[in-house]
Amino acid sequence: MARKKEYIEEEVIEKAMNLFWKNGYEATSMQMLENEMGINKFSIYSSFGNKHGLFLESLRHYKAKIHSTLDKFKHGTNGVDDIKQFFYDSVSSNFKNENLKGCFLTNTYNEFSEIEDALIKEQMISFMDNLKSIIIDKLRMDTSKDEDTILKQANYLLLAKHGLAAAARVNTKQEIKDYIEMVFKNI
């Protein structure tokens, strides 16, 4: 008969996600996960398979957490202003919690860019494709832009979003604000 879990799975995933977010995948050890999550390796392996499985679950958890921000962005009706607000919304958690730096997905994207990991790559491509699609939809709200300009600006904004996530790891709130404002002077 299987033992009853003595922890709330969502809570331990949240703790693991925050640890991965702060340190990255490679720098996070199983010992660190045990200590942070408050459960032993057996429970981690039993529930998530291994560190990689726990990391994938952490990515899913993060995506669920930011769903409302993406949903607000997707359903906005103000075009470029919606994109700009999304940039601000995407870094707002950095100023509430000093330990969380940048965007967990962007950090992961950067860490795994040189590593062949089909499951993580699939998660990243899916997220980035969705984000680019929303950006394109917002840019198309300006009917004076041709399709070529829209695609170029979408690429620019996607790269600017990556830069913003990296900057949010080390820059001040004022520097971040200035960065966002300058990005949108070019759109």
VMD Tcl script that draws the C-alpha trace (Angstrom):
set ca {
  {0.00 0.00 0.00}
  {1.36 3.42 -0.98}
  {2.23 5.87 1.76}
  {0.19 9.04 2.04}
  {2.11 12.17 1.10}
  {2.86 14.28 4.14}
  {3.27 17.49 2.20}
  {1.24 19.64 -0.13}
  {2.64 19.12 -3.62}
  {1.89 22.64 -4.87}
  {3.77 24.14 -1.90}
  {6.90 22.05 -2.44}
  {6.83 22.77 -6.19}
  {6.64 26.49 -5.39}
  {9.69 26.17 -3.13}
  {11.59 24.20 -5.78}
  {10.63 26.70 -8.47}
  {11.94 29.61 -6.39}
  {15.22 27.77 -5.75}
  {15.67 26.93 -9.46}
  {14.72 30.52 -10.33}
  {17.33 31.93 -7.96}
  {20.18 29.51 -8.75}
  {19.43 27.94 -12.13}
  {19.10 24.24 -12.86}
  {22.75 23.19 -12.81}
  {23.64 25.08 -9.63}
  {20.71 23.61 -7.69}
  {21.65 20.37 -5.98}
  {19.38 17.64 -4.68}
  {20.58 18.52 -1.16}
  {19.51 22.13 -1.69}
  {16.12 20.95 -2.96}
  {15.65 18.65 0.05}
  {16.48 21.47 2.44}
  {14.31 24.07 0.69}
  {11.33 21.81 0.06}
  {11.44 20.18 3.48}
  {11.11 16.66 2.04}
  {13.65 13.91 1.42}
  {15.09 12.64 -1.86}
  {12.85 9.56 -1.76}
  {9.77 11.81 -1.76}
  {11.20 13.94 -4.56}
  {11.96 10.88 -6.69}
  {8.62 9.30 -5.83}
  {6.61 12.37 -6.82}
  {8.67 13.85 -9.66}
  {10.94 11.06 -10.92}
  {14.17 13.04 -10.57}
  {15.58 16.58 -10.48}
  {14.76 17.04 -14.16}
  {11.14 16.01 -13.62}
  {10.89 18.43 -10.70}
  {12.39 21.19 -12.85}
  {9.82 20.57 -15.61}
  {7.07 20.67 -13.01}
  {8.53 23.95 -11.71}
  {8.37 25.41 -15.24}
  {4.72 24.33 -15.58}
  {3.97 25.86 -12.18}
  {5.61 29.15 -13.19}
  {3.67 29.24 -16.46}
  {0.45 28.70 -14.50}
  {1.40 31.54 -12.13}
  {2.01 34.00 -14.95}
  {-1.08 32.90 -16.87}
  {-3.12 35.86 -15.60}
  {-0.42 38.32 -16.72}
  {-0.29 36.72 -20.17}
  {-4.08 36.55 -20.32}
  {-4.35 40.27 -19.48}
  {-1.77 40.97 -22.19}
  {-3.51 38.78 -24.76}
  {-6.94 40.30 -24.20}
  {-5.84 43.93 -24.05}
  {-7.19 46.26 -26.70}
  {-4.54 48.99 -26.66}
  {-1.93 47.58 -29.07}
  {1.59 48.79 -28.32}
  {0.48 50.16 -24.93}
  {-0.49 46.59 -23.98}
  {2.99 45.38 -24.90}
  {4.59 48.12 -22.82}
  {2.35 47.30 -19.85}
  {3.29 43.63 -20.22}
  {6.97 44.61 -19.99}
  {6.24 46.45 -16.73}
  {4.07 43.61 -15.40}
  {6.73 41.03 -16.22}
  {9.31 42.66 -13.94}
  {7.01 43.81 -11.14}
  {7.69 40.66 -9.06}
  {11.43 41.48 -9.11}
  {10.77 44.57 -7.04}
  {8.62 42.71 -4.52}
  {11.01 39.82 -3.93}
  {14.74 40.55 -3.98}
  {15.58 36.83 -4.33}
  {13.72 36.37 -7.61}
  {15.67 37.84 -10.45}
  {14.51 38.18 -14.01}
  {11.99 35.86 -15.62}
  {12.27 32.20 -14.67}
  {11.47 31.14 -18.24}
  {13.98 33.52 -19.79}
  {16.62 32.46 -17.27}
  {15.92 28.84 -18.23}
  {15.98 29.70 -21.93}
  {19.43 31.25 -21.45}
  {20.78 28.40 -19.30}
  {19.58 25.69 -21.68}
  {20.41 27.45 -24.96}
  {23.53 25.32 -25.41}
  {22.11 22.11 -23.92}
  {20.12 19.60 -25.93}
  {17.09 18.87 -23.78}
  {14.04 18.18 -25.91}
  {11.49 18.51 -23.08}
  {12.79 21.85 -21.84}
  {13.34 23.12 -25.38}
  {9.70 22.23 -26.16}
  {8.51 24.23 -23.12}
  {10.65 27.23 -24.13}
  {9.67 27.21 -27.80}
  {6.00 26.93 -26.90}
  {6.21 29.89 -24.53}
  {8.28 32.08 -26.87}
  {6.07 31.30 -29.89}
  {2.97 32.20 -27.87}
  {4.55 35.43 -26.63}
  {5.65 36.44 -30.14}
  {2.18 35.68 -31.49}
  {0.57 37.97 -28.90}
  {3.09 40.72 -29.68}
  {2.31 40.40 -33.41}
  {-1.42 40.62 -32.70}
  {-0.88 43.82 -30.68}
  {1.31 45.39 -33.37}
  {-1.31 44.59 -36.03}
  {-3.74 46.84 -34.17}
  {-1.85 49.73 -35.78}
  {-3.20 49.49 -39.33}
  {-0.53 51.89 -40.65}
  {2.15 49.18 -40.23}
  {2.89 46.74 -43.00}
  {3.47 43.06 -42.29}
  {7.25 43.27 -42.74}
  {7.49 46.10 -40.17}
  {5.25 44.18 -37.77}
  {7.44 41.06 -37.95}
  {10.65 43.07 -37.51}
  {9.19 44.95 -34.55}
  {7.93 41.68 -33.03}
  {11.45 40.22 -33.25}
  {12.88 43.42 -31.76}
  {10.39 43.36 -28.87}
  {10.96 39.68 -28.17}
  {14.70 40.32 -27.94}
  {14.06 43.42 -25.84}
  {11.97 41.28 -23.49}
  {14.92 38.87 -23.14}
  {17.17 41.83 -22.41}
  {14.69 43.14 -19.87}
  {14.65 39.80 -18.06}
  {18.44 39.76 -17.94}
  {18.61 43.40 -16.81}
  {16.04 42.75 -14.09}
  {18.54 40.39 -12.46}
  {21.00 43.21 -11.70}
  {19.70 46.67 -12.55}
  {17.79 49.14 -10.38}
  {14.10 49.88 -10.67}
  {14.87 53.27 -12.29}
  {17.25 51.71 -14.82}
  {14.59 49.14 -15.72}
  {11.97 51.88 -16.13}
  {14.33 53.88 -18.35}
  {15.06 50.77 -20.43}
  {11.37 50.05 -21.01}
  {10.63 53.66 -21.89}
  {13.50 53.75 -24.42}
  {12.43 50.46 -26.02}
  {9.02 51.91 -26.72}
  {10.38 55.17 -28.15}
  {11.58 52.96 -31.04}
  {8.17 51.40 -31.75}
}
mol new
graphics top color blue
foreach p $ca { graphics top sphere $p radius 0.5 }
foreach p [lrange $ca 0 end-1] q [lrange $ca 1 end] { graphics top cylinder $p $q radius 0.2 }
display resetview
